[in-house]
């Protein structure tokens, strides 16, 4: 198996971010974004996807959490795309259905080389902890766009914390399975992804 690891950085007038990702890790994470609930979700993503993930982000969180969540999503997607390389041998498509108490999340992914997201979830509250719930959708859109993958996700339930956490867990599980090496070809009729 190839070494599927990447480290990247992104600096703008609003954020300064460094991310490292080892797709074939053990679920270890070292995450600091300045947004505690977002840290928790990224830790959960790493643990349940068995990704080794490092995120150091400084952003204008005194304004709000939008720019930090967006730019972490963008850079994590770029880092993910870099780590998987030419995609030779990957399963490519997968899904996961993850319950968390009252919540049930379903996430399907296609590591297709094309970005598209269909996200079907609503939240009762404007925030969970210090994370604006509207930015959950924005994170997944940003990741799909920069990673050039398809994400189709939905969640139902009563508790916003459980709904968001089950989404991140399902996303991690679906990605991990789609990245499984099954053969030695590019899984596409086009010959490229």
N, CA and C atoms as an extended XYZ file, in Angstrom:
579
Properties=species:S:1:pos:R:3:atomname:S:1:resname:S:1:resid:I:1 pbc="F F F"
N         0.837       -1.188        0.000 N   UNK     1
C         0.000        0.000        0.000 CA  UNK     1
C         0.877        1.245        0.000 C   UNK     1
N         0.426        2.243       -0.718 N   UNK     2
C         1.168        3.491       -0.770 CA  UNK     2
C         0.971        4.282        0.520 C   UNK     2
N         1.836        5.232        0.741 N   UNK     3
C         1.739        6.113        1.899 CA  UNK     3
C         0.709        7.196        1.593 C   UNK     3
N        -0.454        7.103        2.216 N   UNK     4
C        -1.531        8.047        1.919 CA  UNK     4
C        -1.584        9.105        3.023 C   UNK     4
N        -0.630       10.020        2.937 N   UNK     5
C        -0.456       11.078        3.936 CA  UNK     5
C        -0.234       12.402        3.222 C   UNK     5
N        -0.770       13.477        3.806 N   UNK     6
C        -0.572       14.803        3.232 CA  UNK     6
C        -0.626       15.834        4.353 C   UNK     6
N         0.166       16.875        4.183 N   UNK     7
C         0.142       18.010        5.103 CA  UNK     7
C         0.064       19.261        4.247 C   UNK     7
N        -0.884       20.154        4.594 N   UNK     8
C        -1.082       21.372        3.812 CA  UNK     8
C        -1.415       22.538        4.733 C   UNK     8
N        -1.271       23.748        4.195 N   UNK     9
C        -1.633       24.933        4.968 CA  UNK     9
C        -2.380       25.912        4.071 C   UNK     9
N        -3.108       26.796        4.731 N   UNK    10
C        -3.894       27.821        4.026 CA  UNK    10
C        -3.910       29.056        4.910 C   UNK    10
N        -3.540       30.191        4.344 N   UNK    11
C        -3.539       31.432        5.104 CA  UNK    11
C        -4.268       32.496        4.309 C   UNK    11
N        -5.252       33.115        4.957 N   UNK    12
C        -5.990       34.223        4.358 CA  UNK    12
C        -6.016       35.363        5.377 C   UNK    12
N        -6.686       36.434        5.035 N   UNK    13
C        -6.823       37.531        5.998 CA  UNK    13
C        -7.764       37.160        7.140 C   UNK    13
N        -8.486       36.054        6.986 N   UNK    14
C        -9.464       35.634        7.997 CA  UNK    14
C        -9.019       34.413        8.796 C   UNK    14
N        -8.189       33.553        8.208 N   UNK    15
C        -7.774       32.320        8.882 CA  UNK    15
C        -6.327       31.961        8.574 C   UNK    15
N        -5.746       31.161        9.460 N   UNK    16
C        -4.410       30.591        9.283 CA  UNK    16
C        -4.501       29.147        9.752 C   UNK    16
N        -4.414       28.209        8.795 N   UNK    17
C        -4.731       26.806        9.093 CA  UNK    17
C        -3.628       25.887        8.576 C   UNK    17
N        -3.326       24.869        9.374 N   UNK    18
C        -2.426       23.791        8.965 CA  UNK    18
C        -3.112       22.466        9.275 C   UNK    18
N        -3.137       21.572        8.291 N   UNK    19
C        -3.791       20.271        8.458 CA  UNK    19
C        -2.858       19.171        7.989 C   UNK    19
N        -2.787       18.101        8.779 N   UNK    20
C        -2.111       16.872        8.360 CA  UNK    20
C        -3.121       15.742        8.431 C   UNK    20
N        -3.044       14.830        7.462 N   UNK    21
C        -3.996       13.724        7.383 CA  UNK    21
C        -3.285       12.463        6.922 C   UNK    21
N        -3.415       11.408        7.718 N   UNK    22
C        -2.953       10.075        7.339 CA  UNK    22
C        -4.195        9.206        7.222 C   UNK    22
N        -4.555        8.877        5.991 N   UNK    23
C        -5.762        8.095        5.729 CA  UNK    23
C        -5.688        6.717        6.376 C   UNK    23
N        -4.502        6.153        6.433 N   UNK    24
C        -4.332        4.800        6.967 CA  UNK    24
C        -3.801        4.843        8.395 C   UNK    24
N        -4.343        5.747        9.189 N   UNK    25
C        -3.897        5.924       10.563 CA  UNK    25
C        -4.630        5.036       11.550 C   UNK    25
N        -4.638        5.483       12.797 N   UNK    26
C        -5.235        4.723       13.891 CA  UNK    26
C        -6.328        5.488       14.618 C   UNK    26
N        -6.756        6.612       14.068 N   UNK    27
C        -7.816        7.390       14.696 CA  UNK    27
C        -7.320        8.405       15.700 C   UNK    27
N        -6.034        8.742       15.624 N   UNK    28
C        -5.485        9.747       16.541 CA  UNK    28
C        -5.752       11.143       15.992 C   UNK    28
N        -6.040       12.070       16.904 N   UNK    29
C        -6.280       13.433       16.453 CA  UNK    29
C        -5.672       14.441       17.414 C   UNK    29
N        -5.289       15.560       16.846 N   UNK    30
C        -4.810       16.721       17.596 CA  UNK    30
C        -5.421       17.928       16.898 C   UNK    30
N        -6.558       18.389       17.431 N   UNK    31
C        -7.369       19.379       16.740 CA  UNK    31
C        -7.564       20.611       17.613 C   UNK    31
N        -7.299       21.764       17.033 N   UNK    32
C        -7.530       23.034       17.720 CA  UNK    32
C        -7.991       24.055       16.694 C   UNK    32
N        -9.279       24.414       16.751 N   UNK    33
C        -9.840       25.364       15.788 CA  UNK    33
C       -10.329       26.650       16.433 C   UNK    33
N       -10.362       26.683       17.757 N   UNK    34
C       -10.961       27.817       18.445 CA  UNK    34
C       -12.462       27.685       18.598 C   UNK    34
N       -13.023       26.575       18.097 N   UNK    35
C       -14.462       26.289       18.191 CA  UNK    35
C       -14.585       24.909       18.830 C   UNK    35
N       -14.920       24.868       20.105 N   UNK    36
C       -14.855       23.617       20.861 CA  UNK    36
C       -15.726       22.503       20.293 C   UNK    36
N       -16.956       22.810       19.912 N   UNK    37
C       -17.821       21.746       19.382 CA  UNK    37
C       -17.315       21.248       18.033 C   UNK    37
N       -16.765       22.139       17.227 N   UNK    38
C       -16.168       21.733       15.946 CA  UNK    38
C       -14.956       20.834       16.199 C   UNK    38
N       -14.145       21.169       17.200 N   UNK    39
C       -13.029       20.280       17.587 CA  UNK    39
C       -13.545       18.884       17.886 C   UNK    39
N       -14.627       18.811       18.658 N   UNK    40
C       -15.225       17.535       19.040 CA  UNK    40
C       -15.664       16.744       17.803 C   UNK    40
N       -16.264       17.424       16.820 N   UNK    41
C       -16.720       16.748       15.608 CA  UNK    41
C       -15.538       16.255       14.766 C   UNK    41
N       -14.487       17.045       14.666 N   UNK    42
C       -13.307       16.613       13.908 CA  UNK    42
C       -12.582       15.469       14.612 C   UNK    42
N       -12.558       15.499       15.946 N   UNK    43
C       -12.007       14.364       16.705 CA  UNK    43
C       -12.813       13.106       16.429 C   UNK    43
N       -14.125       13.235       16.416 N   UNK    44
C       -15.005       12.102       16.141 CA  UNK    44
C       -14.794       11.580       14.718 C   UNK    44
N       -14.653       12.498       13.764 N   UNK    45
C       -14.374       12.127       12.373 CA  UNK    45
C       -13.087       11.306       12.285 C   UNK    45
N       -12.040       11.761       12.952 N   UNK    46
C       -10.760       11.038       12.932 CA  UNK    46
C       -10.891        9.661       13.584 C   UNK    46
N       -11.500        9.622       14.749 N   UNK    47
C       -11.600        8.370       15.506 CA  UNK    47
C       -12.409        7.316       14.749 C   UNK    47
N       -13.547        7.701       14.198 N   UNK    48
C       -14.440        6.723       13.566 CA  UNK    48
C       -14.025        6.386       12.137 C   UNK    48
N       -13.179        7.220       11.528 N   UNK    49
C       -12.632        6.896       10.217 CA  UNK    49
C       -11.257        6.267       10.298 C   UNK    49
N       -10.724        6.151       11.517 N   UNK    50
C        -9.354        5.680       11.725 CA  UNK    50
C        -8.362        6.486       10.884 C   UNK    50
N        -8.604        7.811       10.871 N   UNK    51
C        -7.683        8.747       10.230 CA  UNK    51
C        -6.842        9.389       11.320 C   UNK    51
N        -5.550        9.573       11.075 N   UNK    52
C        -4.740       10.397       11.962 CA  UNK    52
C        -4.848       11.822       11.426 C   UNK    52
N        -5.365       12.718       12.274 N   UNK    53
C        -5.708       14.055       11.826 CA  UNK    53
C        -5.120       15.098       12.760 C   UNK    53
N        -4.414       16.045       12.181 N   UNK    54
C        -3.934       17.207       12.913 CA  UNK    54
C        -4.516       18.459       12.296 C   UNK    54
N        -5.140       19.296       13.111 N   UNK    55
C        -5.704       20.564       12.631 CA  UNK    55
C        -5.322       21.658       13.604 C   UNK    55
N        -4.614       22.654       13.103 N   UNK    56
C        -4.296       23.859       13.871 CA  UNK    56
C        -4.882       25.024       13.090 C   UNK    56
N        -5.926       25.639       13.653 N   UNK    57
C        -6.604       26.723       12.948 CA  UNK    57
C        -6.766       27.925       13.858 C   UNK    57
N        -6.385       29.069       13.332 N   UNK    58
C        -6.632       30.343       13.999 CA  UNK    58
C        -7.492       31.153       13.042 C   UNK    58
N        -8.633       31.617       13.541 N   UNK    59
C        -9.531       32.370       12.684 CA  UNK    59
C       -10.189       33.505       13.424 C   UNK    59
N       -10.989       34.236       12.698 N   UNK    60
C       -11.654       35.407       13.263 CA  UNK    60
C       -12.939       35.002       14.000 C   UNK    60
N       -12.782       34.081       14.964 N   UNK    61
C       -13.953       33.560       15.683 CA  UNK    61
C       -14.630       34.611       16.561 C   UNK    61
N       -13.962       35.731       16.799 N   UNK    62
C       -14.629       36.810       17.531 CA  UNK    62
C       -15.712       37.445       16.666 C   UNK    62
N       -15.547       37.353       15.339 N   UNK    63
C       -16.587       37.805       14.419 CA  UNK    63
C       -17.708       36.765       14.439 C   UNK    63
N       -17.378       35.552       14.010 N   UNK    64
C       -18.232       34.374       14.141 CA  UNK    64
C       -17.422       33.166       13.693 C   UNK    64
N       -18.063       32.013       13.634 N   UNK    65
C       -17.332       30.773       13.322 CA  UNK    65
C       -17.343       30.418       11.839 C   UNK    65
N       -18.003       31.227       11.014 N   UNK    66
C       -18.189       30.889        9.603 CA  UNK    66
C       -16.876       30.682        8.849 C   UNK    66
N       -15.974       31.655        8.898 N   UNK    67
C       -14.749       31.579        8.099 CA  UNK    67
C       -13.871       30.400        8.526 C   UNK    67
N       -13.792       30.140        9.820 N   UNK    68
C       -12.951       29.038       10.297 CA  UNK    68
C       -13.511       27.696        9.840 C   UNK    68
N       -14.818       27.494       10.003 N   UNK    69
C       -15.429       26.227        9.580 CA  UNK    69
C       -15.278       26.056        8.072 C   UNK    69
N       -15.556       27.100        7.315 N   UNK    70
C       -15.448       27.041        5.856 CA  UNK    70
C       -14.018       26.707        5.422 C   UNK    70
N       -13.040       27.429        5.958 N   UNK    71
C       -11.659       27.237        5.513 CA  UNK    71
C       -11.074       25.912        5.978 C   UNK    71
N       -11.499       25.415        7.145 N   UNK    72
C       -11.088       24.063        7.548 CA  UNK    72
C       -11.686       23.042        6.583 C   UNK    72
N       -12.952       23.222        6.207 N   UNK    73
C       -13.572       22.323        5.232 CA  UNK    73
C       -12.849       22.329        3.895 C   UNK    73
N       -12.506       23.517        3.425 N   UNK    74
C       -11.780       23.641        2.158 CA  UNK    74
C       -10.420       22.947        2.245 C   UNK    74
N        -9.646       23.274        3.274 N   UNK    75
C        -8.295       22.721        3.374 CA  UNK    75
C        -8.312       21.232        3.686 C   UNK    75
N        -9.250       20.773        4.505 N   UNK    76
C        -9.332       19.332        4.779 CA  UNK    76
C        -9.672       18.575        3.501 C   UNK    76
N       -10.559       19.133        2.672 N   UNK    77
C       -10.862       18.510        1.385 CA  UNK    77
C        -9.653       18.463        0.471 C   UNK    77
N        -8.890       19.547        0.411 N   UNK    78
C        -7.674       19.574       -0.417 CA  UNK    78
C        -6.637       18.585        0.103 C   UNK    78
N        -6.508       18.512        1.414 N   UNK    79
C        -5.548       17.587        2.028 CA  UNK    79
C        -5.959       16.148        1.755 C   UNK    79
N        -7.243       15.875        1.868 N   UNK    80
C        -7.786       14.550        1.566 CA  UNK    80
C        -7.490       14.170        0.117 C   UNK    80
N        -7.774       15.082       -0.826 N   UNK    81
C        -7.526       14.811       -2.244 CA  UNK    81
C        -6.051       14.532       -2.497 C   UNK    81
N        -5.176       15.289       -1.852 N   UNK    82
C        -3.748       15.066       -2.016 CA  UNK    82
C        -3.294       13.741       -1.437 C   UNK    82
N        -3.877       13.356       -0.303 N   UNK    83
C        -3.461       12.111        0.362 CA  UNK    83
C        -3.868       10.874       -0.423 C   UNK    83
N        -4.996       10.922       -1.131 N   UNK    84
C        -5.436        9.708       -1.830 CA  UNK    84
C        -4.744        9.521       -3.178 C   UNK    84
N        -4.097       10.551       -3.682 N   UNK    85
C        -3.311       10.389       -4.907 CA  UNK    85
C        -4.177       10.083       -6.120 C   UNK    85
N        -3.744        9.115       -6.947 N   UNK    86
C        -4.445        8.837       -8.214 CA  UNK    86
C        -5.650        7.914       -8.044 C   UNK    86
N        -5.930        7.484       -6.829 N   UNK    87
C        -7.113        6.678       -6.490 CA  UNK    87
C        -7.057        5.246       -7.015 C   UNK    87
N        -5.913        4.825       -7.445 N   UNK    88
C        -5.790        3.467       -7.978 CA  UNK    88
C        -6.136        2.444       -6.906 C   UNK    88
N        -7.059        1.549       -7.260 N   UNK    89
C        -7.395        0.424       -6.388 CA  UNK    89
C        -8.474        0.691       -5.359 C   UNK    89
N        -8.913        1.966       -5.205 N   UNK    90
C        -9.898        2.237       -4.151 CA  UNK    90
C       -11.279        1.687       -4.527 C   UNK    90
N       -12.058        1.396       -3.501 N   UNK    91
C       -13.442        0.965       -3.703 CA  UNK    91
C       -14.246        2.056       -4.395 C   UNK    91
N       -14.015        3.293       -4.046 N   UNK    92
C       -14.552        4.520       -4.637 CA  UNK    92
C       -15.886        4.956       -4.053 C   UNK    92
N       -16.895        4.108       -4.017 N   UNK    93
C       -18.219        4.486       -3.533 CA  UNK    93
C       -18.559        3.697       -2.279 C   UNK    93
N       -19.217        4.362       -1.346 N   UNK    94
C       -19.672        3.660       -0.155 CA  UNK    94
C       -20.706        4.506        0.580 C   UNK    94
N       -21.237        3.928        1.636 N   UNK    95
C       -22.226        4.623        2.446 CA  UNK    95
C       -22.140        4.104        3.876 C   UNK    95
N       -22.736        4.860        4.788 N   UNK    96
C       -22.826        4.436        6.184 CA  UNK    96
C       -24.128        4.970        6.768 C   UNK    96
N       -24.728        4.160        7.607 N   UNK    97
C       -25.932        4.549        8.343 CA  UNK    97
C       -25.578        4.421        9.819 C   UNK    97
N       -25.578        5.550       10.519 N   UNK    98
C       -25.092        5.579       11.897 CA  UNK    98
C       -26.159        6.159       12.832 C   UNK    98
N       -26.551        5.374       13.846 N   UNK    99
C       -27.461        5.912       14.856 CA  UNK    99
C       -26.673        6.541       16.005 C   UNK    99
N       -27.288        7.511       16.647 N   UNK   100
C       -26.775        8.028       17.917 CA  UNK   100
C       -27.990        8.429       18.735 C   UNK   100
N       -28.393        7.545       19.635 N   UNK   101
C       -29.591        7.745       20.435 CA  UNK   101
C       -30.788        8.023       19.522 C   UNK   101
N       -31.374        9.198       19.578 N   UNK   102
C       -32.565        9.521       18.786 CA  UNK   102
C       -32.240        9.802       17.317 C   UNK   102
N       -30.990       10.049       16.999 N   UNK   103
C       -30.605       10.499       15.652 CA  UNK   103
C       -30.189        9.333       14.767 C   UNK   103
N       -30.427        9.502       13.473 N   UNK   104
C       -29.978        8.529       12.485 CA  UNK   104
C       -29.466        9.285       11.270 C   UNK   104
N       -28.179        9.094       10.977 N   UNK   105
C       -27.547        9.757        9.829 CA  UNK   105
C       -27.236        8.737        8.744 C   UNK   105
N       -27.487        9.127        7.521 N   UNK   106
C       -27.144        8.322        6.354 CA  UNK   106
C       -26.264        9.181        5.455 C   UNK   106
N       -25.079        8.673        5.146 N   UNK   107
C       -24.145        9.401        4.283 CA  UNK   107
C       -23.632        8.450        3.210 C   UNK   107
N       -23.740        8.874        1.958 N   UNK   108
C       -23.173        8.137        0.827 CA  UNK   108
C       -22.136        9.029        0.152 C   UNK   108
N       -21.028        8.428       -0.253 N   UNK   109
C       -19.955        9.187       -0.907 CA  UNK   109
C       -19.506        8.487       -2.182 C   UNK   109
N       -19.018        9.282       -3.105 N   UNK   110
C       -18.385        8.788       -4.329 CA  UNK   110
C       -17.141        9.638       -4.543 C   UNK   110
N       -15.994        8.996       -4.477 N   UNK   111
C       -14.718        9.688       -4.694 CA  UNK   111
C       -14.497        9.732       -6.200 C   UNK   111
N       -15.239       10.622       -6.828 N   UNK   112
C       -15.449       10.596       -8.273 CA  UNK   112
C       -14.557       11.545       -9.064 C   UNK   112
N       -13.935       12.507       -8.384 N   UNK   113
C       -13.213       13.546       -9.105 CA  UNK   113
C       -14.127       14.693       -9.514 C   UNK   113
N       -15.410       14.605       -9.126 N   UNK   114
C       -16.385       15.658       -9.396 CA  UNK   114
C       -16.997       16.061       -8.067 C   UNK   114
N       -17.203       17.337       -7.876 N   UNK   115
C       -17.770       17.791       -6.604 CA  UNK   115
C       -19.269       18.004       -6.729 C   UNK   115
N       -19.989       17.449       -5.760 N   UNK   116
C       -21.429       17.658       -5.678 CA  UNK   116
C       -21.863       17.275       -4.274 C   UNK   116
N       -22.795       18.040       -3.720 N   UNK   117
C       -23.320       17.681       -2.405 CA  UNK   117
C       -24.833       17.852       -2.383 C   UNK   117
N       -25.501       16.856       -1.827 N   UNK   118
C       -26.932       16.895       -1.578 CA  UNK   118
C       -27.076       16.667       -0.085 C   UNK   118
N       -27.485       17.718        0.630 N   UNK   119
C       -27.492       17.673        2.092 CA  UNK   119
C       -28.903       17.957        2.584 C   UNK   119
N       -29.454       16.999        3.315 N   UNK   120
C       -30.832       17.112        3.753 CA  UNK   120
C       -30.881       17.015        5.271 C   UNK   120
N       -30.669       18.147        5.923 N   UNK   121
C       -30.826       18.182        7.369 CA  UNK   121
C       -31.203       19.563        7.856 C   UNK   121
N       -31.969       19.546        8.942 N   UNK   122
C       -32.395       20.779        9.587 CA  UNK   122
C       -32.135       20.656       11.079 C   UNK   122
N       -31.864       21.795       11.709 N   UNK   123
C       -31.590       21.813       13.145 CA  UNK   123
C       -32.550       22.776       13.829 C   UNK   123
N       -32.885       22.460       15.066 N   UNK   124
C       -33.835       23.274       15.837 CA  UNK   124
C       -33.189       24.542       16.372 C   UNK   124
N       -31.908       24.446       16.691 N   UNK   125
C       -31.221       25.551       17.357 CA  UNK   125
C       -30.214       26.216       16.425 C   UNK   125
N       -29.947       27.489       16.674 N   UNK   126
C       -28.973       28.233       15.874 CA  UNK   126
C       -27.546       27.784       16.170 C   UNK   126
N       -27.319       27.272       17.377 N   UNK   127
C       -25.971       26.840       17.761 CA  UNK   127
C       -26.044       25.550       18.570 C   UNK   127
N       -24.986       24.755       18.461 N   UNK   128
C       -24.711       23.678       19.415 CA  UNK   128
C       -23.361       24.031       20.014 C   UNK   128
N       -23.353       24.308       21.299 N   UNK   129
C       -22.137       24.829       21.912 CA  UNK   129
C       -21.770       26.136       21.230 C   UNK   129
N       -20.552       26.198       20.713 N   UNK   130
C       -20.087       27.418       20.038 CA  UNK   130
C       -20.033       27.274       18.515 C   UNK   130
N       -20.716       26.251       17.981 N   UNK   131
C       -20.772       26.030       16.532 CA  UNK   131
C       -22.148       26.421       16.006 C   UNK   131
N       -22.183       27.301       15.021 N   UNK   132
C       -23.442       27.643       14.363 CA  UNK   132
C       -23.903       26.461       13.522 C   UNK   132
N       -25.138       26.022       13.742 N   UNK   133
C       -25.607       24.817       13.042 CA  UNK   133
C       -25.677       25.026       11.527 C   UNK   133
N       -25.881       26.266       11.060 N   UNK   134
C       -25.898       26.508        9.616 CA  UNK   134
C       -24.540       26.195        8.979 C   UNK   134
N       -23.477       26.213        9.772 N   UNK   135
C       -22.146       25.951        9.229 CA  UNK   135
C       -21.826       24.465        9.084 C   UNK   135
N       -22.675       23.604        9.623 N   UNK   136
C       -22.488       22.160        9.413 CA  UNK   136
C       -22.642       21.849        7.932 C   UNK   136
N       -23.730       22.342        7.340 N   UNK   137
C       -23.940       22.156        5.908 CA  UNK   137
C       -22.805       22.789        5.112 C   UNK   137
N       -22.377       23.955        5.544 N   UNK   138
C       -21.312       24.657        4.832 CA  UNK   138
C       -19.997       23.871        4.877 C   UNK   138
N       -19.704       23.211        5.995 N   UNK   139
C       -18.498       22.381        6.096 CA  UNK   139
C       -18.529       21.270        5.050 C   UNK   139
N       -19.650       20.549        4.973 N   UNK   140
C       -19.735       19.429        4.031 CA  UNK   140
C       -19.683       19.910        2.581 C   UNK   140
N       -20.320       21.039        2.279 N   UNK   141
C       -20.238       21.611        0.929 CA  UNK   141
C       -18.804       21.991        0.576 C   UNK   141
N       -18.108       22.626        1.514 N   UNK   142
C       -16.724       23.056        1.279 CA  UNK   142
C       -15.812       21.853        1.069 C   UNK   142
N       -15.995       20.810        1.889 N   UNK   143
C       -15.192       19.601        1.747 CA  UNK   143
C       -15.440       18.961        0.384 C   UNK   143
N       -16.710       18.768        0.015 N   UNK   144
C       -17.042       18.118       -1.260 CA  UNK   144
C       -16.444       18.880       -2.436 C   UNK   144
N       -16.528       20.199       -2.387 N   UNK   145
C       -16.021       21.023       -3.478 CA  UNK   145
C       -14.513       20.909       -3.635 C   UNK   145
N       -13.784       21.038       -2.535 N   UNK   146
C       -12.317       21.029       -2.645 CA  UNK   146
C       -11.738       19.627       -2.775 C   UNK   146
N       -12.425       18.612       -2.246 N   UNK   147
C       -11.944       17.231       -2.391 CA  UNK   147
C       -12.365       16.624       -3.727 C   UNK   147
N       -13.308       17.286       -4.391 N   UNK   148
C       -13.876       16.799       -5.653 CA  UNK   148
C       -14.501       15.416       -5.465 C   UNK   148
N       -15.432       15.356       -4.500 N   UNK   149
C       -16.180       14.127       -4.257 CA  UNK   149
C       -17.673       14.444       -4.214 C   UNK   149
N       -18.492       13.417       -4.309 N   UNK   150
C       -19.937       13.530       -4.112 CA  UNK   150
C       -20.258       13.145       -2.677 C   UNK   150
N       -21.097       13.942       -2.040 N   UNK   151
C       -21.613       13.617       -0.708 CA  UNK   151
C       -23.125       13.759       -0.762 C   UNK   151
N       -23.818       12.701       -0.366 N   UNK   152
C       -25.261       12.743       -0.211 CA  UNK   152
C       -25.533       12.373        1.241 C   UNK   152
N       -26.069       13.312        2.025 N   UNK   153
C       -26.216       13.090        3.461 CA  UNK   153
C       -27.567       13.566        3.956 C   UNK   153
N       -28.096       12.812        4.913 N   UNK   154
C       -29.343       13.206        5.554 CA  UNK   154
C       -29.307       12.742        6.999 C   UNK   154
N       -30.067       13.435        7.841 N   UNK   155
C       -30.135       13.030        9.242 CA  UNK   155
C       -31.518       13.349        9.775 C   UNK   155
N       -31.998       12.491       10.662 N   UNK   156
C       -33.262       12.731       11.349 CA  UNK   156
C       -33.037       12.555       12.836 C   UNK   156
N       -33.917       13.127       13.637 N   UNK   157
C       -33.796       13.007       15.077 CA  UNK   157
C       -34.276       14.263       15.763 C   UNK   157
N       -34.138       14.285       17.081 N   UNK   158
C       -34.626       15.398       17.885 CA  UNK   158
C       -33.493       16.269       18.434 C   UNK   158
N       -32.399       15.659       18.822 N   UNK   159
C       -31.318       16.367       19.500 CA  UNK   159
C       -30.263       16.816       18.488 C   UNK   159
N       -30.041       18.130       18.390 N   UNK   160
C       -29.105       18.657       17.395 CA  UNK   160
C       -27.685       18.141       17.588 C   UNK   160
N       -27.229       18.013       18.831 N   UNK   161
C       -25.886       17.478       19.098 CA  UNK   161
C       -25.772       16.074       18.517 C   UNK   161
N       -26.743       15.227       18.808 N   UNK   162
C       -26.710       13.848       18.316 CA  UNK   162
C       -26.774       13.806       16.793 C   UNK   162
N       -27.590       14.671       16.207 N   UNK   163
C       -27.729       14.681       14.752 CA  UNK   163
C       -26.408       15.054       14.079 C   UNK   163
N       -25.770       16.100       14.571 N   UNK   164
C       -24.500       16.539       13.965 CA  UNK   164
C       -23.420       15.493       14.171 C   UNK   164
N       -23.332       14.943       15.384 N   UNK   165
C       -22.287       13.956       15.644 CA  UNK   165
C       -22.492       12.690       14.821 C   UNK   165
N       -23.731       12.249       14.663 N   UNK   166
C       -23.968       11.056       13.837 CA  UNK   166
C       -23.606       11.328       12.380 C   UNK   166
N       -23.807       12.564       11.896 N   UNK   167
C       -23.392       12.920       10.532 CA  UNK   167
C       -21.882       12.801       10.353 C   UNK   167
N       -21.119       13.349       11.299 N   UNK   168
C       -19.658       13.285       11.188 CA  UNK   168
C       -19.157       11.841       11.280 C   UNK   168
N       -19.781       11.044       12.134 N   UNK   169
C       -19.391        9.634       12.242 CA  UNK   169
C       -19.716        8.878       10.957 C   UNK   169
N       -20.919        9.099       10.413 N   UNK   170
C       -21.304        8.415        9.180 CA  UNK   170
C       -20.415        8.839        8.017 C   UNK   170
N       -20.074       10.122        7.966 N   UNK   171
C       -19.177       10.616        6.920 CA  UNK   171
C       -17.817        9.926        7.011 C   UNK   171
N       -17.297        9.822        8.217 N   UNK   172
C       -16.006        9.166        8.415 CA  UNK   172
C       -16.050        7.708        7.977 C   UNK   172
N       -17.086        6.992        8.394 N   UNK   173
C       -17.204        5.566        8.059 CA  UNK   173
C       -17.377        5.352        6.555 C   UNK   173
N       -18.185        6.184        5.918 N   UNK   174
C       -18.389        6.056        4.475 CA  UNK   174
C       -17.093        6.327        3.717 C   UNK   174
N       -16.377        7.383        4.105 N   UNK   175
C       -15.101        7.688        3.449 CA  UNK   175
C       -14.090        6.563        3.641 C   UNK   175
N       -13.980        6.073        4.870 N   UNK   176
C       -12.993        5.017        5.149 CA  UNK   176
C       -13.244        3.799        4.264 C   UNK   176
N       -14.525        3.399        4.147 N   UNK   177
C       -14.838        2.232        3.334 CA  UNK   177
C       -14.596        2.504        1.854 C   UNK   177
N       -14.937        3.707        1.386 N   UNK   178
C       -14.715        4.050       -0.025 CA  UNK   178
C       -13.237        4.088       -0.377 C   UNK   178
N       -12.383        4.320        0.612 N   UNK   179
C       -10.935        4.393        0.397 CA  UNK   179
C       -10.242        3.036        0.484 C   UNK   179
N       -11.013        2.000        0.821 N   UNK   180
C       -10.423        0.661        0.960 CA  UNK   180
C        -9.832        0.210       -0.377 C   UNK   180
N        -8.623       -0.304       -0.326 N   UNK   181
C        -7.969       -0.820       -1.533 CA  UNK   181
C        -8.519       -2.205       -1.828 C   UNK   181
N        -9.138       -2.359       -3.004 N   UNK   182
C        -9.779       -3.626       -3.378 CA  UNK   182
C        -9.130       -4.307       -4.576 C   UNK   182
N        -8.372       -3.564       -5.373 N   UNK   183
C        -7.852       -4.090       -6.635 CA  UNK   183
C        -6.671       -3.227       -7.054 C   UNK   183
N        -6.265       -3.263       -8.304 N   UNK   184
C        -5.123       -2.450       -8.739 CA  UNK   184
C        -5.428       -1.622       -9.982 C   UNK   184
N        -6.703       -1.210      -10.113 N   UNK   185
C        -7.089       -0.401      -11.260 CA  UNK   185
C        -7.724        0.907      -10.782 C   UNK   185
N        -7.892        1.840      -11.711 N   UNK   186
C        -8.672        3.053      -11.440 CA  UNK   186
C       -10.136        2.690      -11.637 C   UNK   186
N       -10.986        2.809      -10.610 N   UNK   187
C       -12.378        2.355      -10.727 CA  UNK   187
C       -13.277        3.333      -11.487 C   UNK   187
N       -13.054        3.416      -12.793 N   UNK   188
C       -13.841        4.327      -13.628 CA  UNK   188
C       -13.809        3.845      -15.070 C   UNK   188
N       -14.937        3.973      -15.772 N   UNK   189
C       -14.956        3.636      -17.194 CA  UNK   189
C       -14.093        4.605      -17.993 C   UNK   189
N       -13.830        5.781      -17.436 N   UNK   190
C       -12.981        6.771      -18.117 CA  UNK   190
C       -11.496        6.461      -17.965 C   UNK   190
N       -11.160        5.650      -16.946 N   UNK   191
C        -9.759        5.344      -16.679 CA  UNK   191
C        -9.063        6.344      -15.779 C   UNK   191
N        -9.777        7.414      -15.405 N   UNK   192
C        -9.236        8.420      -14.483 CA  UNK   192
C       -10.353        8.859      -13.550 C   UNK   192
N        -9.962        9.325      -12.389 N   UNK   193
C       -10.916        9.896      -11.434 CA  UNK   193
C       -10.444       11.275      -11.055 C   UNK   193
